[in-house]
């Protein structure tokens, strides 16, 4: 069994985030010690890792709760869970395209700046009139 502090250290998360997840009932089946402190087992930790991933994917707390409800239903909700994950995956793939387009723009600008600095081309601007 692990304390909240130990879980936070193990998973690299803040105490406040873990407490928020607990307060929002996103972590089912948490056990309590004789002093009523939360204790986490390996299954709780694995679940929290999944929550961290879903959050990094951009899933809302509301959707994370829905996902958890599906999980609590067992195998009968597998198709619903797959659908939620597929939706989140499409969002991430769209963001990847946007990120790649941004990287490509930066690479193009960097190449332009390198060519200006090396004297291969003259400097020009889209926002000011510039004559060397």
N, C-alpha and C positions, 0 to 999 in steps of 0.2 A: 504494500500500500504506500501511496505517495501523498505528501501534503501539497497544498496549492503552490507553495513556494518551489518545491521540488519539480512539480509539473511545469511550472513557468520556466525554470532553469533548463529542464530537459528539452522543452519545445521551443525555447527562445521567444517566449511571448510575455507580455506584461501581466502583472498581477491583476490590473484593472480589466484587461480583456478577458482573462479567465473568469474573473468574478462576474463580469457582464454576461458571459455565456451561461454561467450558472444561474444568475438571476433571471435570465430570459428563458430558463428551462430548456436550454439547447443540449444539455448533457444529462441524459436519463440515467437512472440507477446509480446515483452517487451515494456512497455509503458515508456514514458519520461515525466519528469516534465517540468515546465516553464524554468528551467535552463539547460535543456537537460540531466539531470541526470537520470539514469535508475531507474525505480520503478517496483517492483515485487508484484504480487498478489498471492493469495493462490494457484491458478492453476500453476503459474510459480514455486512456491516453491515445489509443489508436483512433477512437472516435474524434477526439479533439484535433488530432492531426488532420483528419478528414475535413473537419470544420474549418481549420486554417486554410486548407487548399480551396475549399468552396468559396471562402471569403476572398482569397487572392484572385480567384476567377471572376470576382465581381458579383457573386450571388448575394442578394439582399438577405437580411436577417429573417424577413418574412418567408422568403423562399427556402432558406435553410431550415426553418421550422417545419415547412411543408415537407421538405425532403426527409427530415427526421420522422415525421408522422408516417410517411410511406415506409421508412425503414422499420418502424415499430409494427407495421402490419405484416411484415415478413415477406415471403416469396410472392404473394399475390400482387404485390405492388412493384415488382421488378420493372415491368414495362413503363409504369409512371416515372420511376426513378431514371430509367434510361432516357426517357423523353426530356426530363428536366436537365440531365447532363448533356444530352445532344444539343439542346437549346443554348446552354452555357458555352458549349464548345464552339458553336457557330458564332457567338458573340466574340469569343477569343480569337477565332480565325479571322474575323473581320478586323479586329484590332491589330492582328499581326500584319495584315495587308497595309493598314494605315501606317504602322511603324516602319515597314519596309519602304513604303513610299517616302516617308520622312527621311530615312537613312539615305535613300537614293538622292533626294534633293540635297542633303548635306554633302554627300560625296561629290555631286556635280558642282556645288559651290566651292568646295575645297579645291577641286581640280582647276576651276576657273581662277581662284586666288593664287594657286601655285603657278599657273601660266602667266598671270599678271606679274607676280613677283620675279619670275625668271626672265621676263621681258619677251616672252613668246607672243603675247597679245597685249593690246592696249586696254587700259581700264575703261569701263563704261558703267553707267548707273541707270537704273530704272526709275529713280526718284529725284535725282538732281542732274542739272546740266553740268557736265564736267569736260573740260578741255585741258589737255596736258600742256 
